[in-house]
Amino acid sequence: MGVFQDASGKTPILASVKEAERRLLEGESSKGYLAITGSPQYAAAVGKLVFGAEHPASKEGRVATAQTPGGTGGLRVAADFIKQCFPAANVWMSEPTWPNHPSVYRAAGLEVATYPYFDATTNGLAFDKLLAALRGIPKGDVVLLHGCCHNPTGVDPTVEQWAAIADVIEERGLLPLVDFAYQGFGTGLAEDAAGLRTLLRPGIEMLVVSSFSKNFGLYNERVGAMSLVARTPEAAQAAFSQVKVCIRANYSNPPCHGAAIVSTILSDPALAAQWEGELAAMRDRINAMRKLFVKTLAAKGIDRDFSFIERQRGMFSFSGLTREQVERLKTEFSIYAVGSGRINVAGMTQANMDRLCTAIAAVLR
């Protein structure tokens, strides 16, 4: 349910990844351990991609990045760090959020709570309710935000809304934790980082968890990162020492291969350009399927407005289908989705679109 598929229904290996692996195979000379926080070259590449090479936080040395086993591993490192350094803090998550978020943070011994996010009547962001809820969160608590391509709704704040969210976070003294799993899958690499960079004002501290499962197609290589941003370089290194303690007690040090692929691609301008082209093609395919889905449903005579599907971003959408309708899709048409009505747009193809929309039209009627 959570992987990209191409027009033939397969999860491809990117050509840029294949070329990076060829170079790594030819040049590899050791299978020795990485450091506790992974490869410094990888950390530098992640910092430039996420924060931008010219962001003051990066240039001033206020960012410290640890390589982690996937985005989920990064979330757990962040959870252990929060539990160790801020044991009384609650972690606030959007309603809805990725179903594994609360499990990861409860497993670390943290209390979780929710704030409103999705407005089912408009199939958009419940922005006023979101802001009101943030204003009621106690100082020092953690707010988990999706950097882009919100999973499961596909609904993201605008840049202006991000600025308003940043205002409240700063006023309330909250710690933002940004899950940034889909950079490049929304509008573009820099565009998708706009919300995160809007949050990152002078004096604001932050945790950011990155994943390269989607935008590099490295699902089974488990390539992620957990970055912290502090007020000073000294504070960043002091906090990072506690991150190392958490990692040492968990998995000791990360795997090498996937991160080496990312480092190799991002450090070579030609390979990086090739990768960005492949990423754009994945993004364009998803957006094309959104448009075709809305167009095909309308052609089936459905007068319900599904245009919100086109406005959503990333692989996932809340379709607006009820649990009963999802169950009918399964039992009567052998079409499967999760009970909430969340759909993976990347599962749609030119070949299956007519059958899919015919079935949806039947359950809507």
C-alpha positions as CSV (number, residue, x, y, z in Angstrom):
1,M,0.0,0.0,0.0
2,G,2.9,2.4,0.6
3,V,5.2,2.0,-2.4
4,F,5.4,3.7,-5.8
5,Q,4.5,1.7,-8.8
6,D,5.1,2.6,-12.5
7,A,2.6,2.3,-15.3
8,S,3.1,-1.5,-15.5
9,G,2.4,-1.9,-11.8
10,K,6.0,-2.5,-10.8
11,T,8.2,-0.8,-8.3
12,P,11.3,0.2,-10.4
13,I,14.9,0.6,-9.6
14,L,16.0,4.0,-10.8
15,A,18.7,4.1,-13.5
16,S,20.7,6.6,-11.3
17,V,20.6,4.1,-8.5
18,K,21.9,1.3,-10.7
19,E,24.8,3.5,-11.9
20,A,25.7,4.5,-8.3
21,E,25.6,0.8,-7.3
22,R,27.9,-0.1,-10.2
23,R,30.4,2.5,-9.0
24,L,30.2,1.3,-5.4
25,L,30.7,-2.3,-6.3
26,E,33.8,-1.4,-8.3
27,G,35.3,0.8,-5.7
28,E,34.3,-0.9,-2.4
29,S,37.3,-2.0,-0.3
30,S,35.9,-2.7,3.1
31,K,32.9,-4.0,5.0
32,G,33.9,-2.3,8.3
33,Y,31.4,-0.6,10.6
34,L,30.2,2.9,10.1
35,A,30.4,5.4,13.0
36,I,27.4,5.4,15.4
37,T,25.8,8.3,13.4
38,G,26.8,6.9,10.0
39,S,28.6,8.5,7.1
40,P,29.6,12.1,7.4
41,Q,29.4,12.5,3.6
42,Y,25.8,11.2,3.7
43,A,24.9,13.6,6.6
44,A,26.3,16.5,4.6
45,A,24.3,15.5,1.5
46,V,21.1,15.1,3.6
47,G,21.6,18.5,5.1
48,K,21.9,20.2,1.8
49,L,18.9,18.4,0.3
50,V,16.6,19.1,3.3
51,F,17.7,22.5,4.6
52,G,19.4,23.9,1.5
53,A,23.1,24.6,1.2
54,E,22.7,28.3,2.0
55,H,20.3,28.1,5.0
56,P,21.8,29.9,8.0
57,A,21.2,26.9,10.3
58,S,23.5,24.8,8.0
59,K,26.1,27.4,7.4
60,E,26.3,28.2,11.2
61,G,26.8,24.6,12.2
62,R,23.5,24.4,14.1
63,V,22.4,21.2,12.3
64,A,23.6,17.7,13.2
65,T,22.4,14.6,11.2
66,A,22.5,10.9,12.1
67,Q,22.0,8.3,9.4
68,T,19.2,5.9,10.4
69,P,17.7,2.6,9.2
70,G,14.9,4.1,7.2
71,G,12.5,6.9,8.1
72,T,10.9,4.7,10.7
73,G,14.3,4.2,12.4
74,G,14.8,7.9,12.4
75,L,11.4,8.4,14.0
76,R,12.3,5.9,16.7
77,V,15.7,7.6,17.3
78,A,13.8,10.9,17.7
79,A,11.4,9.2,20.1
80,D,14.2,7.8,22.3
81,F,15.9,11.2,22.3
82,I,12.7,12.9,23.4
83,K,12.1,10.3,26.1
84,Q,15.6,10.7,27.4
85,C,15.9,14.5,27.3
86,F,12.3,15.6,27.7
87,P,10.6,12.7,29.5
88,A,7.5,14.7,30.5
89,A,6.8,15.9,27.0
90,N,3.7,14.7,25.1
91,V,3.9,14.1,21.3
92,W,1.0,15.7,19.4
93,M,0.0,14.2,16.0
94,S,-2.4,15.2,13.3
95,E,-5.8,13.5,13.2
96,P,-5.4,11.4,11.0
97,T,-1.7,10.6,10.7
98,W,0.4,7.6,9.5
99,P,-0.9,4.7,11.6
100,N,2.6,3.8,12.7
101,H,3.4,7.2,14.2
102,P,1.6,6.6,17.6
103,S,2.9,3.0,17.8
104,V,6.5,4.2,17.5
105,Y,6.2,6.9,20.1
106,R,4.2,4.8,22.6
107,A,6.8,2.1,22.2
108,A,9.4,4.6,23.4
109,G,7.3,5.3,26.5
110,L,5.9,8.6,25.4
111,E,2.4,9.9,25.7
112,V,0.7,10.8,22.4
113,A,-2.2,13.2,21.7
114,T,-3.8,14.5,18.6
115,Y,-4.7,17.9,17.0
116,P,-7.4,18.4,14.2
117,Y,-6.1,18.3,10.7
118,F,-8.5,17.0,8.0
119,D,-11.9,18.6,7.2
120,A,-14.1,15.8,5.8
121,T,-16.7,18.3,4.6
122,T,-14.3,20.2,2.3
123,N,-11.7,17.4,1.8
124,G,-9.2,20.0,2.8
125,L,-7.2,21.3,5.8
126,A,-9.1,22.1,9.0
127,F,-6.8,25.1,9.4
128,D,-8.6,27.2,12.0
129,K,-9.2,24.1,14.2
130,L,-5.5,23.1,13.8
131,L,-4.3,26.6,14.9
132,A,-6.7,26.7,17.8
133,A,-5.5,23.3,19.0
134,L,-1.8,24.3,18.7
135,R,-2.5,27.3,20.9
136,G,-3.6,25.0,23.6
137,I,-0.6,22.7,23.7
138,P,1.6,23.1,26.8
139,K,5.0,24.7,26.4
140,G,7.8,22.1,25.8
141,D,5.5,19.5,24.2
142,V,6.4,18.1,20.8
143,V,4.3,18.7,17.6
144,L,4.7,16.1,14.8
145,L,4.1,17.6,11.4
146,H,4.3,16.1,7.9
147,G,6.7,18.1,5.9
148,C,4.8,17.5,2.6
149,C,2.5,15.0,0.9
150,H,0.6,14.4,4.2
151,N,0.0,10.6,4.7
152,P,-2.8,9.6,4.6
153,T,-4.8,12.6,3.4
154,G,-2.6,14.2,0.7
155,V,-3.6,17.6,2.1
156,D,-0.7,20.1,2.9
157,P,-0.7,23.6,4.3
158,T,0.1,26.5,2.0
159,V,3.3,28.5,2.6
160,E,1.2,31.2,4.3
161,Q,-0.4,28.6,6.5
162,W,3.0,27.2,7.4
163,A,4.0,30.7,8.5
164,A,1.0,30.9,10.8
165,I,1.8,27.5,12.2
166,A,5.4,28.6,12.8
167,D,4.1,31.7,14.6
168,V,2.1,29.6,17.1
169,I,4.9,27.1,17.6
170,E,7.3,30.0,18.4
171,E,4.8,31.7,20.7
172,R,4.0,28.5,22.6
173,G,7.6,27.3,22.9
174,L,6.8,24.0,21.2
175,L,9.3,21.6,19.7
176,P,8.5,20.8,16.0
177,L,9.2,17.3,14.8
178,V,8.9,17.1,11.0
179,D,8.4,13.8,9.3
180,F,9.8,14.4,5.8
181,A,9.3,11.2,4.0
182,Y,8.2,12.4,0.5
183,Q,10.5,15.3,-0.5
184,G,10.1,15.7,-4.3
185,F,6.8,13.8,-4.6
186,G,4.6,16.9,-4.2
187,T,5.8,19.8,-6.4
188,G,9.6,19.7,-6.4
189,L,12.6,19.2,-4.0
190,A,12.8,22.9,-3.0
191,E,9.1,23.5,-3.1
192,D,8.3,20.6,-0.8
193,A,10.9,21.8,1.7
194,A,9.3,25.3,1.9
195,G,7.1,24.4,4.9
196,L,10.0,23.0,6.9
197,R,12.2,25.9,6.1
198,T,9.4,28.3,7.1
199,L,9.3,26.7,10.5
200,L,13.0,27.0,10.9
201,R,13.3,30.6,12.1
202,P,16.2,32.0,14.1
203,G,16.2,30.6,17.6
204,I,13.8,27.8,16.8
205,E,15.0,24.2,17.6
206,M,13.7,21.3,15.6
207,L,13.9,17.6,14.8
208,V,13.6,16.4,11.2
209,V,13.3,12.8,10.1
210,S,14.0,12.1,6.4
211,S,13.4,9.0,4.3
212,F,14.7,8.0,0.9
213,S,12.5,5.0,0.4
214,K,10.2,6.9,-1.9
215,N,12.2,9.6,-3.8
216,F,15.1,7.2,-4.5
217,G,13.1,4.0,-4.6
218,L,15.3,2.5,-1.9
219,Y,12.6,0.8,0.1
220,N,14.4,-2.4,1.1
221,E,17.8,-0.6,1.7
222,R,16.3,1.3,4.7
223,V,17.8,4.7,4.2
224,G,16.8,7.5,6.5
225,A,18.1,10.3,8.7
226,M,17.3,12.2,11.9
227,S,18.5,15.8,12.0
228,L,18.4,18.1,14.9
229,V,18.6,21.9,14.7
230,A,19.7,23.8,17.8
231,R,20.2,27.4,18.7
232,T,24.0,27.3,18.7
233,P,26.6,24.9,17.3
234,E,27.6,24.0,20.8
235,A,24.0,23.1,21.8
236,A,23.7,21.0,18.6
237,Q,26.8,18.9,19.5
238,A,25.7,18.5,23.1
239,A,22.3,17.3,22.0
240,F,23.8,15.1,19.3
241,S,25.9,13.3,22.0
242,Q,22.6,12.2,23.5
243,V,21.4,11.0,20.1
244,K,24.5,8.9,19.9
245,V,23.6,7.3,23.3
246,C,20.2,6.4,22.0
247,I,21.5,4.9,18.8
248,R,24.3,2.9,20.6
249,A,21.7,1.3,22.8
250,N,19.4,0.5,19.9
251,Y,21.1,-0.7,16.7
252,S,24.7,0.5,17.4
253,N,25.4,1.8,13.9
254,P,23.5,2.0,10.6
255,P,23.8,-0.1,7.4
256,C,26.1,1.3,4.7
257,H,24.9,0.4,1.2
258,G,21.7,2.5,0.8
259,A,23.3,5.6,2.3
260,A,26.3,5.2,0.0
261,I,24.0,5.1,-3.0
262,V,22.4,8.4,-1.9
263,S,25.8,10.0,-1.2
264,T,27.2,8.9,-4.6
265,I,24.2,10.3,-6.5
266,L,24.0,13.6,-4.7
267,S,27.8,14.2,-4.8
268,D,27.9,13.9,-8.6
269,P,26.2,16.6,-10.6
270,A,25.4,14.4,-13.6
271,L,24.0,11.6,-11.5
272,A,22.0,14.1,-9.3
273,A,20.5,15.6,-12.4
274,Q,19.5,12.2,-13.7
275,W,17.9,11.3,-10.4
276,E,16.0,14.6,-10.3
277,G,14.6,13.8,-13.8
278,E,13.6,10.3,-12.6
279,L,12.0,11.8,-9.5
280,A,10.1,14.3,-11.7
281,A,8.8,11.4,-13.8
282,M,7.5,9.6,-10.8
283,R,5.8,12.8,-9.5
284,D,4.3,13.5,-13.0
285,R,2.9,10.0,-13.2
286,I,1.1,10.3,-9.9
287,N,-0.3,13.7,-10.8
288,A,-1.4,12.4,-14.2
289,M,-3.3,9.6,-12.5
290,R,-5.0,12.0,-10.2
291,K,-6.3,14.0,-13.2
292,L,-7.3,10.8,-15.1
293,F,-9.1,9.5,-12.0
294,V,-11.3,12.6,-11.7
295,K,-11.9,12.8,-15.4
296,T,-12.9,9.1,-15.6
297,L,-15.3,9.3,-12.6
298,A,-17.0,12.2,-14.3
299,A,-17.3,10.3,-17.5
300,K,-19.1,7.5,-15.6
301,G,-21.8,10.0,-14.8
302,I,-20.8,10.7,-11.2
303,D,-21.9,14.2,-10.3
304,R,-20.1,14.2,-7.0
305,D,-17.2,16.7,-7.0
306,F,-13.9,14.8,-6.8
307,S,-11.7,17.7,-7.9
308,F,-10.1,17.7,-4.5
309,I,-8.1,14.6,-5.6
310,E,-6.3,16.7,-8.1
311,R,-5.4,19.3,-5.4
312,Q,-3.9,16.7,-3.0
313,R,-0.2,15.9,-3.2
314,G,1.9,12.8,-2.9
315,M,1.1,9.1,-3.3
316,F,-1.9,9.1,-1.0
317,S,-5.4,10.5,-1.0
318,F,-8.5,10.4,1.2
319,S,-11.0,9.4,-1.4
320,G,-14.1,10.2,0.6
321,L,-15.3,6.6,0.4
322,T,-16.9,5.2,3.5
323,R,-16.0,1.9,5.1
324,E,-19.1,0.3,3.7
325,Q,-18.2,1.4,0.2
326,V,-14.6,0.2,0.6
327,E,-16.0,-3.2,1.8
328,R,-18.2,-3.4,-1.3
329,L,-15.3,-2.7,-3.6
330,K,-13.5,-5.6,-2.0
331,T,-16.3,-8.2,-1.9
332,E,-18.1,-7.3,-5.2
333,F,-15.2,-6.1,-7.4
334,S,-12.0,-7.4,-5.9
335,I,-10.6,-3.9,-5.5
336,Y,-8.8,-3.3,-2.3
337,A,-8.2,-0.1,-0.2
338,V,-7.9,0.5,3.5
339,G,-11.1,1.0,5.5
340,S,-10.5,4.8,6.0
341,G,-10.9,5.3,2.2
342,R,-7.2,6.1,1.8
343,I,-6.0,5.2,-1.6
344,N,-2.5,4.9,-3.1
345,V,-2.7,6.9,-6.3
346,A,0.5,5.2,-7.6
347,G,-1.6,2.0,-7.8
348,M,-3.7,3.5,-10.5
349,T,-2.7,2.9,-14.2
350,Q,-4.1,3.6,-17.6
351,A,-4.9,-0.1,-17.8
352,N,-6.9,-0.4,-14.6
353,M,-8.5,3.1,-14.4
354,D,-11.7,2.2,-16.2
355,R,-12.4,-0.9,-14.1
356,L,-11.6,1.0,-10.9
357,C,-13.9,3.9,-11.7
358,T,-16.7,1.6,-12.9
359,A,-16.6,-0.1,-9.5
360,I,-16.4,3.2,-7.6
361,A,-19.4,4.5,-9.5
362,A,-21.4,1.4,-8.7
363,V,-20.8,1.7,-4.9
364,L,-21.5,5.4,-5.0
365,R,-24.8,4.8,-6.6
